[in-house]
Amino acid sequence: MIMRSFIIISYIGLTILSACTSGNNNMQSDNSVATTRDTLPVFILHASSVQKSAEFPAELLPYLNAGLYAKVQGFVKDMKVDIGDRVVKGQILAIVEAPEVNTKIQEYESSIQSARSKYLTSLDKWQRIELAAKTPNTVAPADMEHARNQMMADSAAYLAAQSLSKSYKQLGNYLVIRAPFDGVITTRKADPGDLVDANTLLLNEQDISRLRLRVQVPEEYIGTQLMSDKIGFRIEAYPGKLFYANLTRKSGAIDPTTRTELWEFDYANKSPELRAGDFAYAELNVHRADSGFVVPFSSVVTNQENKFVIKVADNKVSRVNVRQGFSTNNGMEIFGNIHEGDTLALKATDERAPGTTAYWQVVKQE
């Protein structure tokens, strides 16, 4: 009796254990189905303002820069300035001595006096003949015409002598080298006694009260607009300091060699703290005039053939070829057959074949 009861209890225990095992197998099967179902993280495409901050090499140039040459051949008589000297407009910087020029000036002064005397004589003769001609049959018409022509010729010779003398006086003024504007002398190439001519650089003057910050902007940025006309730049001489300049002009043309456009900014160098010739780094904050699409870097696939994103529609995936624009802090700007509201894969891969089914889930973008 005892043995029979033990057999019955054992049978009941095995039945319960079998039922539990079967239940566990069913649960594992359900979890396996849930695991094998591919859930694709996606996001909804929205247009936004495309902004980018980029740093470009630049250079500082003087606002005005003039090389001062000897306009006539001669010897340097006096150099009144040296490098680093600040000068004002019209100040005498150097004097060149050319004795032959002074001799020519004196010769032409004498020529003026001679021509003037001849003109006054012929003028007086003409006036007398003109007065006498008022009495009929007193002066022959031919004599009157001859006197008038002689007066006109002497008048022209007198004017020519005046012009020639004036030109040589102007040439004499070239012997005195004056500052063309307020600035600083940056180069001195001659000393007293040097023989100079029109090809000899004597001095170089720069206006550094304002500096031109020149930036060669790559072609891809030409169609953008600055967030502000005021930009910041830095130089190696003051690594911890940021300077600011204002956009004043653009060249309006692309350099075919560098594929860049020249943008020029003005910096008010009042101290003056900066020097012309400094190498600088300019930071440009730009934006597109129109809205565009910026997507996470992970959503764009690049292979040997092209770039593409994975689009999901009706639970089917497709590939859309795109072109890359700016790389920003928020992602990559793309162009192509994409539209506002499209559903794109957050993490695209080349292994996902077009036309396959995708169970997707929208992930919120931060």
C-alpha angles and dihedrals in degrees: 000000000000091000091051092052091051091053092051093049092048091052092051090050093051090049092053092046090050091052092050092049091050091051092051091051091052092051092050090050092053091049091049091055091049091049097049092051104100112228110195116207108225140172134208114249115238130178117240142166111285112221131171137180117208136168121222133184114255140172134223117229131180116264089231126020124180132179110208116213135182104256094201133032115265147107125289106251099179139001108203099181140044136197114301094025116134114224137184129226112283095017115143109249104170141357124217121199119217112165094186090059092054090048090052091050090054091048093053091046088058091047089055091055092049093048091047092053092050091048094050090049094051091043091054091048091051093049091051093049091046090052093047092049089068087078107075118250092006101110126033114237091234092056091048093051091047092052091049094050092049091052091050092049093049090048091054091048090051092052091047091052090050092051093047092049091048091052092052091047087054088050087053089054088058088067088073112068113209133186110263093205143354109289149102130287109242102169135035117186105167141053133198111290096029117133108235138177140174091295095052118100109217103173142353121217128192133190104219098165082100125027131203114228105203120197125184101216116202117244094249090064097050093091094052130089129227116249085225134004087231113081135179126236137176136204132204094244091065105029095170097048131082121209127197132219134178127234109248108161147000126210093230092217137086117238103232091210100053099019089229138121121226115240117188126203127188121228120194101225097192100154087039093237102150129058131221110255095038114144111231142183115225123200115213120194106197138171138191117257089227131043119263143176122275115183134179115274090239092062094064121077120202119195135159092279107042148315121274145166127218114243123197121209126159089356089298124114127222135176121242117194114227140182122229123240127172123350105224136177089261097049142281127326111227137187128198144088093331129122143193110284097023116145112234132182113255093212109030123192135188089231094069105093120217115256096029121129118258129190103208138194125197113238118202113241118224 
